[in-house]
Structure formats: C-alpha cells, structure tokens
Amino acid sequence: MVVLPIREVGAGRKVGISRKCSPIRRKRRVSEGPLRILSKPSQEAIMAIYHFDASVISRSKGRSSTAASAYRAAERVVDRRTGEVHDYTRKHGVEHTEILAPDHAPAWARDRSALWNAVEAVERRKDAQVSREVRVALPSELTPDQNRDLVRGFVQDKFVSRGMIADIALHAPGREGDQRNHHAHIMLTTREIGPDGFGAKNRDWNAKELLVDWRSSWAEHVNQTLERCHVHERVDHRTLEAQREEALERAYEAERNGDVRGHVAEMARAVELDRPALPDVGARGWSMMRRGIATPASDRWQEVRQIAAQAREIAQEFQTRARDWLERMVGGLQERTVPLGPSERQRAPQTSQTALERLQAAREGRATTDAPQTALERLQAARDSRDRDTGADVVRNEERAGHELQQQDAERERALEQERERLLEQERTAERDGPEHSI
C-alpha cells in the first residue's frame, strides 16, 4: 500500500483519553455541498449508526471530479480542461485527507490535482461518468485515529486491492446539527491504472452484487473495530423491516425459553425499529432547509424523524416499565421466601421449595427422587404427555396440579402471616410491660 503524506486540516475533535486499536486487516446530487448523514438520529439516542451511500459524479449533471475533490479535501484545484479554479481552502471541518493507490500506480497518481485532472483529461464524452463516490457514517464512539484506521482498512480491502485509486476525506460534524455526525467521503476512479496512466473502464466495478458486498463489508469492518476497541454498540446494514423481524423472532424464542429479560429487550428493540426509513432530501433540499424554506421532501423528512423519536421513546418506556415490573416480582418472591427469624425456620418444612425453584428444577430435570412427586412435577408431566394423553386428561391434570400449587402457596403465606402477627404481639407486650431493670 502506497500512501500520500497525510495532510491534516483543522484541529480536529478532542475525545478524552485516546484508545489505541490496531487497524483492520483484512441519489445523485446537483451541486457540491456539505454532507448530512440522513440516517443520524437525534441526540436522545446514543448509539452507533450505519450509513453507506454510493453515487456517480457525472458531467451530465454539471459536476466534475476536480471540483468534488477540492471541496472534500478543502484544497485549491485548477481544472486544466475548463480553466476553472476550485478554491475551498477556507472550508472548515476536514479532519484528515489522504490518497491510497495500488503499488503499480505512477507517482503522480498520489497528487490530488494531478490525479483528477488526468481523470478529466481521459474522459471525452460530455455525459461521462468521471468518478464514483462512497459516503459512510463514522462511529462517534471511536476516536479520530480509530476512525482513520477503520476507513483505511476498508478502502484498502475493498477498493485499492481491486485496482482503484481512492481519495479519502474525513469530515467532522457541522457547527449546526448532530455533533456525532462524523463521516467520510471516498472518491474512486472508474478506469484501470497502469504505469503509463489510465486505461479502459472496468465495468465489473459497476455490478450491483459488488455494491451489496461493499455495504455488508462496511458493517463488518465497523463492528470488528467497535469490538476490538471495547465498544458495546454494533451497526446493521440490513433494512429496518429485516431487523425488526429478527428482533421479534428472538423475542419469541426468549419467551419459549423462559428468558423474561431477553424477551423484554428484544420486544423493545422491535418497537424501536417499527418506523419508516428516513428519506433522501438531496443537496438542494438541505440548502433550502438551512434557509428556512420548507419543501415536500423536507417536510416528509421531519415527519419521519419525529416518528423515529416517538418510537424510541415508546421502546424506552416499555423497557423501563417491564424492568420495574420484573424487579417488583423478584422482590415479592424474595419477601415470600426469606424467613423472618429462627422460629420460622424451625416451623418451615425441610423439603419446602418456592414455586419458582420447583419450576426451574422440573425444567432442568433436577427433581429429588427421595421425596414423593410434587404438584409441580405432576403439572410438568401432564404438559409433557400431551401427545400420549387425551385432551380431557391433560386439562384435568393441569387444573388439579395448578390448584395444589395455589393451595401450597396459600398455606405458606398464612404461616408467614401468623409468624408476623406473633412477632408484632411480642413487641406490643414488651412495650406495655416496659423494660426490665436488674439490681
């Protein structure tokens, strides 16, 4: 891998104590303008966000690779074909730029102005597609150095290894908007490169299957980096509908396994994913929104954004209430099973178990053999024998076993209540008699 000397622009963002992680080994727009990652949520949800977008820079749309590269790198590039001067040296927010090229590429391919002027010179058609651009959202949980290594590894693995030249620019969030909106622009060449310059266009790079592979591979690179840097969050490149269906399947599986907490967590995730995807507004739409001009696309974007925020609030409220309910249930079970004193431990039967303990023992096959069959065991046996017994027998056995369980719990509650009354009566008697003094 050959790397152009790094040019840092601006101070960059400061993120507490930098964590060192090794690098990974392994739609159209009319005018240039600041990129807004549309899939970024509001500040309420702190989580890693997936965004991957690929587009083509075409002359038919009035665009050029020289102008695009100058804007993304915040540099001055003169277009030798048209004589235009693209000067964006006053632009802020560019944290890092570099060019990655194959080993066999000529030296001038690592100079930004020479590279994109050569691209413009080799294209003859007035509607030529001069370059391709990939835009990705960077995890705000990572430091600038970690994000830089993440992008480098992905670009080298998926683009440079195929023969493309990649011009990378990492951008910080804008002064307005979501301050986690760190993202990267990756401009790619469309022709094969050799020692003598550009050759024929590689049509295989336009395959839809390749784009699908890039999308999933970016998610894999991000998740590998997050895991290596000890960040719990993960990203998912699939559609919201596919993610929601998976969350529902996991919720039902957790319910079948008796995992209440897992069931609640997956149901909350399914609720949060039950929303439409944010629509694309476009560069002109964003420009009009910044000037306070409403458009149908911007109105729809705001509406979907509010729906997403409401879905997150509902999911959080659902999970909070379910957690509180579980804590109350566990607290109630502990209150019913913890003895009040030595006298109660003496009164309690030595072989007694709570309903929860008996259920767990029956499920794991750990029922005692030296004691007679309990009501819970008969209930489990009745449920397991549905294929052998008739429906009436199963229902009758379940009802009888359930009734016996209720009676056992009721007897235990009465014993606990009697013990509480006895202790309270002792306290009242002591208060009436007063303290005893010895001479």
BELSUL-V949797 format. One record per backbone hydrogen bond with DSSP energy under -0.5 kcal/mol. CO is the residue of the C=O (numbers start at 0). NH is the residue of the N-H. Records with the same first field share a line. If there is no record, write none. Layout:
CO->NH, NH
This chain:
1->100
5->7
6->96
15->17
18->20
35->37
36->39
41->44
43->45
44->46
50->136
52->134
54->132
55->57
56->129, 130
57->60, 62
58->61
63->67
64->68
65->69
66->70
67->71
68->72
69->73, 74
74->76, 87
76->78, 85
77->79
78->82
83->78, 85
84->86
85->76, 87
87->90
92->94, 171
95->169
96->6
97->167
98->3
99->165
100->1
101->104
105->108
106->109
107->110
109->111
110->114
111->115
112->116
113->117
114->118
115->119
116->120
117->121
118->122
124->127
127->58, 129
130->56
131->187
132->54
133->185
134->52
135->183
138->141
142->146
143->147
144->148
145->149
146->150
147->151
148->152
149->153
150->154
151->155
152->156
153->157
154->158, 159
155->160
158->161, 163
159->162
164->188
165->99, 167
166->186
167->97
168->170, 184
169->94, 95
170->182
177->180
179->181
181->137
182->170
183->135
184->168
185->133
186->166
187->131
189->201
191->198
193->105, 196
196->193
199->191
200->202
201->204
202->205
203->206
206->210
207->211
208->212
209->213
210->214
211->215
212->216
213->217
214->218
215->219
216->220
217->221
218->222
219->223
220->224
221->225
222->226
223->227
224->228
225->230
226->229
238->242
239->243
240->244
241->245
242->246
243->247
244->248
245->249
246->250
247->251
248->252
249->253
250->254
251->255
252->256
253->258
254->257
257->259
258->262
259->263
260->264
261->265
262->266
263->267
264->268
265->269
266->270
267->271
268->272
269->273
270->273
272->274
280->284
281->285
282->286
283->287
284->288
285->289
286->290
287->292
288->291
291->293
294->298
295->299
296->300
297->301
298->302
299->303
300->304
301->305
302->306
303->307
304->308
305->309
306->310
307->311
308->312
309->313
310->314
311->315
312->316
313->317
314->318
315->319
316->320
317->321
318->322
319->323
320->324
321->325
322->326
323->327
324->328
325->329
326->330
327->331
328->332
329->333
330->334
331->335
332->336
333->337
340->344
341->345
342->346
343->347
348->351
353->357
354->358
355->359
356->360
357->361
358->362
359->363
360->365
361->364
373->377
374->378
375->379
376->380
377->381
378->382
379->383
380->384
382->385
384->387, 388
389->393
390->394
391->395
392->396
393->397
394->398
395->399
396->400
397->401
398->402
399->403
400->404
401->405
402->406
403->407
404->408
405->409
406->410
407->411
408->412
409->413
410->414
411->415
412->416
413->417
414->418
415->419
416->420
417->421
418->422
419->423
420->424
421->425
422->426
423->427
424->428
425->429
426->430
427->431
428->432
429->433
